[in-house]
Amino acid sequence: MDLSKKENNQIKINKMSSAGIGNAALGSMASDFLISTFTPEANKPATRGQMNQLINKIKRYQEIRNHPDNVRGEKAYYDNELKIIVFRKKSFS
């Protein structure tokens, strides 16, 4: 073995270059585009706006469907603020 040959075949260390950074950025953008294009809408994460819409849909009065109407024909609802069952003629939004 010749020691002088070993010293000349040292491992090169990769250096950062603008071309490498550009290629990484383009690859990341292409990946994000493909993921957003082919991911079904139902599997995408919810945004804050969508979460606020969901919170606003939660009603104070929620209909209890498996409870019979009272003698006056009023439907049973659960009042989320008072935490009791109330009977009302119509649904509330």
Beta strands, then each sheet from edge to edge (+ up, - down):
strand 1: 61-63
strand 2: 75-79
strand 3: 84-88
sheet 1: 1+ 2- 3+
end
